Amino acid sequence: MSTLVFLEHHGDSLEKGGLGALSKAASLGDAAGVVLGAGATSVAAGAGAFGASKVYACEAPELASPLPQPRVDALATLVEQTGAETVLFGASVLSADVASGLAARLDAGLNWDLTDLSLDQGDLVGKRPALGDTVVVDVGWKGTPRLGLIRSGAFDPVELGGVAEVETFETTFSDFSTLATLVEQTQEESSGPSIEEADIIVAGGRGLGSPEGFTLLEELAAALGGAVGATRAVVDAGWYPYSTQVGQTGKNVSPKLYIACGISGAIQHKVGMQGSGTIVAINKDPNAPIFDFCDIGVVGDLHQIVPKLTELVRSRG
């Protein structure tokens, strides 16, 4: 199975989601990375350590801004030149736009929200949650190229120690692909990892009582080297930024440790974090639904428990 994996990069680092998809693809067959945009050539070689046999790079001026359509043009060119049977994407806002645009351009099948990939007698089979994440179903493709969008956190990057050949390529751009212009790009300041990248997440819900309650979670997350997450209810109330929302209408995360503070555990939140390695719940309501699926449950006042937990972590740091 020949596979291209779209690798996003920021500065001199490749994004974790794409590298996780690359490692998985390499375990199934030959996998090549694709890095597009300014600085692509210099950062591309780093993909070799995660399983890429080759990395294609293009730094055309049209790819300088993080816009999807020029990337669709570049990937369509590569699929035609290489005859790739599969193109994989780690989930992000940009990659979702690129994947859907490429599917339309190539009249190809796109499966999204994939949590696993395997080969069945040479055919690629994907797994994805369905019916509100209550079941997992097998999905396939009717033909090639097969396009797959991998759920955030589904695969961890695995360093295999390989070395990749970096090959630059040129592409042409459709007239309509260059009509959009990026006027401004801003990024929210953050002192820690994003919830998609973090191994530890401390998340809060309405049980915090007020926006000020998130200060307790920020202190614990900082002590643990993790990130802060939130439920839809508190995000909708304006207590915390949307970028931290975990759940069905937010982001799906799978950290090694998830600490839920004042979160009841509604199904909409559960589907976004149930893939976590260890789930710890702190809630004063002993009947909260989250106690039905957490690994460790603490019934008590989070305003008393969380500061003591932070103090304990700091003392052992």
C-alpha positions in Angstrom: 0.0 0.0 0.0 1.6 3.3 -1.1 0.5 6.2 1.1 1.0 9.9 1.2 0.6 11.6 4.6 -0.1 15.3 4.7 2.2 16.9 7.4 1.4 20.3 8.7 4.3 22.3 10.2 4.6 25.4 12.3 8.1 26.9 12.3 10.6 24.2 12.4 8.4 21.5 13.9 5.9 19.0 12.4 2.5 18.7 13.9 1.9 15.7 16.2 -1.4 14.6 14.4 0.3 14.2 11.0 3.2 12.3 12.5 0.9 9.9 14.3 -0.8 9.2 11.0 2.5 8.7 9.4 3.7 6.2 12.0 0.5 4.2 11.6 0.8 4.3 7.8 4.4 3.1 7.9 3.4 0.1 10.0 1.1 -1.0 7.2 3.3 -0.4 4.2 5.3 2.2 2.3 4.5 5.8 3.5 5.8 9.1 2.2 5.2 12.5 3.9 4.2 15.7 2.2 5.2 19.1 3.6 4.0 22.3 1.9 4.7 26.0 2.5 7.5 28.2 3.6 10.4 26.2 5.2 9.0 22.9 4.0 12.4 21.6 2.7 14.3 22.3 5.9 11.7 20.6 8.2 10.8 17.7 5.9 13.7 15.4 6.8 12.4 15.2 10.4 9.6 12.9 9.1 12.1 10.1 8.4 12.4 9.3 12.1 8.6 8.6 12.2 8.5 6.1 9.3 8.6 8.1 6.1 10.6 6.5 3.3 10.5 9.8 1.3 9.2 13.3 2.0 7.9 15.5 -0.8 8.4 19.2 -0.2 7.1 22.3 -2.1 7.8 25.9 -1.1 5.9 27.7 -3.9 4.9 31.2 -3.0 1.2 30.3 -3.4 1.6 27.9 -0.4 3.0 30.6 1.9 -0.3 31.3 3.6 -2.2 28.4 5.4 -5.0 28.3 2.8 -6.5 25.0 1.6 -7.0 25.3 -2.1 -3.4 25.7 -3.2 -2.6 22.6 -1.0 -5.3 20.7 -2.8 -3.6 21.6 -6.1 -0.2 20.4 -4.8 -1.6 17.1 -3.4 -3.6 16.4 -6.6 -0.3 16.8 -8.5 1.5 14.4 -6.2 -1.2 11.8 -6.3 -1.1 11.8 -10.1 2.7 11.7 -10.2 3.2 9.0 -7.6 0.1 6.9 -8.2 -0.5 6.9 -4.4 -3.3 4.6 -3.4 -4.0 6.4 0.0 -3.8 9.9 1.3 -4.0 10.4 5.1 -4.5 13.6 7.2 -4.2 14.2 10.9 -7.3 16.1 12.0 -7.1 19.9 12.1 -9.1 22.8 10.7 -6.8 23.2 7.7 -6.4 19.4 7.0 -10.1 18.9 7.0 -10.6 21.6 4.4 -7.7 20.2 2.3 -9.0 16.6 2.6 -12.6 17.5 1.5 -11.3 19.7 -1.3 -9.0 16.9 -2.6 -11.9 14.4 -2.4 -14.0 16.7 -4.6 -11.1 17.3 -7.0 -10.2 13.7 -7.5 -13.8 12.3 -7.1 -12.3 10.2 -4.4 -13.9 8.6 -1.2 -13.1 10.3 2.1 -13.6 8.6 5.5 -13.3 10.9 8.5 -12.9 10.7 12.2 -10.9 7.4 11.9 -9.5 5.9 15.1 -7.7 3.0 13.6 -6.5 1.5 10.3 -5.7 -2.1 9.3 -5.2 -4.3 6.3 -7.6 -7.1 5.5 -6.3 -9.3 2.6 -4.6 -6.2 1.2 -7.6 -3.9 1.5 -7.4 -0.9 3.8 -10.1 -0.9 6.5 -10.8 2.0 8.8 -12.6 2.1 12.1 -14.6 5.1 13.3 -17.1 5.7 16.1 -20.8 6.1 15.2 -24.1 6.7 16.9 -22.6 9.3 19.3 -19.5 7.2 19.9 -21.6 4.3 21.3 -20.4 1.8 18.7 -17.3 1.4 16.4 -17.9 0.5 12.8 -15.6 -0.7 10.0 -15.5 1.5 7.0 -13.9 1.1 3.6 -13.4 2.7 0.2 -14.9 1.7 -3.2 -11.7 2.7 -5.1 -8.5 4.6 -5.1 -7.2 7.0 -4.1 -8.5 6.4 -0.6 -8.6 9.5 1.6 -8.7 9.3 5.4 -9.0 12.0 8.1 -7.6 10.7 11.4 -9.3 11.7 14.7 -7.1 13.9 16.8 -5.1 11.8 19.3 -5.9 8.5 17.7 -2.3 7.6 16.9 0.9 8.7 18.8 4.0 9.4 16.7 6.4 6.5 17.0 10.1 7.3 16.5 11.5 4.5 14.3 14.9 6.0 13.7 14.7 6.0 10.0 16.1 8.5 7.5 14.0 9.9 4.7 15.0 11.2 1.2 13.6 14.7 0.7 12.4 15.4 -2.8 11.2 18.8 -3.9 8.5 19.1 -6.5 6.7 21.7 -8.6 3.0 22.1 -9.1 0.6 24.4 -11.0 -2.2 26.2 -9.4 -5.8 26.7 -10.7 -7.0 30.2 -11.1 -9.6 29.9 -8.5 -7.2 28.4 -6.0 -5.2 31.7 -5.7 -8.2 34.1 -5.5 -8.3 34.0 -1.7 -5.9 36.2 0.2 -5.0 35.8 3.9 -5.5 39.3 5.3 -4.4 38.6 8.9 -3.5 35.7 11.1 -3.6 35.8 14.9 -2.9 33.2 17.5 -4.1 33.0 21.0 -1.2 33.2 23.5 -0.7 30.1 25.5 1.8 29.2 28.2 1.3 25.4 27.8 0.5 22.7 25.3 -2.8 22.6 23.4 -5.4 20.1 24.5 -4.8 18.1 21.3 -1.1 17.8 22.1 -1.1 17.5 25.9 -0.5 14.2 27.7 -2.3 15.5 30.7 -5.6 17.5 30.7 -7.3 19.1 33.6 -10.8 20.0 32.6 -13.6 21.9 34.2 -17.4 22.1 34.1 -20.2 24.1 35.7 -19.2 22.6 39.1 -16.4 25.2 39.2 -19.2 27.7 40.1 -17.6 30.6 38.3 -15.0 31.6 35.7 -12.6 32.3 38.5 -12.6 28.6 39.3 -10.5 27.9 36.3 -7.6 29.5 38.1 -7.4 26.3 40.3 -7.3 24.1 37.2 -4.6 26.3 35.5 -2.4 26.0 38.6 -2.8 22.2 38.7 -2.3 21.9 34.9 0.9 24.0 35.2 2.2 21.8 38.0 1.6 18.7 36.0 2.8 20.1 32.7 -0.6 19.7 31.1 -3.3 21.7 29.5 -6.7 23.0 30.6 -9.9 21.8 29.0 -13.6 22.8 29.4 -17.1 21.6 28.7 -19.5 23.1 26.2 -21.6 24.6 29.0 -18.8 26.7 30.5 -17.6 27.7 27.0 -21.1 28.8 26.0 -21.3 30.8 29.2 -18.1 32.6 28.3 -16.1 31.2 31.2 -13.3 29.8 29.0 -12.2 29.9 25.3 -13.8 27.7 22.7 -10.3 26.4 21.7 -10.3 24.4 25.0 -13.8 22.7 24.5 -13.8 19.0 24.8 -16.7 17.0 23.5 -19.0 16.2 20.6 -19.1 19.8 19.3 -15.6 20.6 20.5 -12.4 18.5 20.2 -11.7 14.9 20.7 -8.7 14.2 23.0 -6.9 11.1 24.2 -4.3 12.2 26.8 -2.6 9.7 29.1 -4.4 11.4 32.1 -7.7 13.3 32.1 -8.8 15.0 35.3 -12.4 16.1 35.2 -13.3 18.7 37.8 -17.0 19.5 38.4 -18.0 17.8 35.2 -21.2 15.7 35.3 -20.2 13.5 32.4 -23.0 14.0 29.8 -22.7 11.8 26.7 -21.7 14.9 24.6 -18.6 15.4 26.8 -17.9 11.7 27.2 -17.5 11.1 23.4 -14.7 13.7 23.3 -12.5 12.3 26.1 -13.4 8.6 26.6 -10.2 7.6 24.8 -8.1 9.0 27.6 -5.6 6.6 29.3 -6.7 7.2 32.9 -9.8 9.3 33.8 -10.0 10.9 37.2 -13.3 12.5 38.2 -13.7 15.0 41.1 -17.4 15.9 41.8 -19.4 16.5 44.9 -22.5 14.7 43.4 -22.0 11.0 44.0 -24.6 10.2 41.3 -22.8 12.1 38.6 -22.8 10.0 35.4 -19.0 10.5 35.0 -18.5 8.1 37.9 -19.9 5.3 35.7 -16.9 5.5 33.3 -14.0 7.1 35.1 -11.1 5.0 36.5 -10.8 6.9 39.7 -13.6 8.8 41.3 -13.4 11.3 44.1 -16.6 12.6 45.8 -15.9 15.9 47.3 -15.5 19.7 46.9 -13.1 20.4 44.1 -12.3 23.8 45.6 -10.7 22.0 48.5 -9.3 18.9 46.7 -7.7 20.6 43.7 -5.5 23.1 45.6 -4.3 20.2 47.9 -3.5 18.1 44.8 -1.6 21.0 43.2 0.4 21.5 46.4 1.2 17.8 46.5 2.4 17.7 42.9 4.6 20.8 43.5 6.1 19.3 46.6 7.2 16.2 44.6 8.4 18.1 41.6 
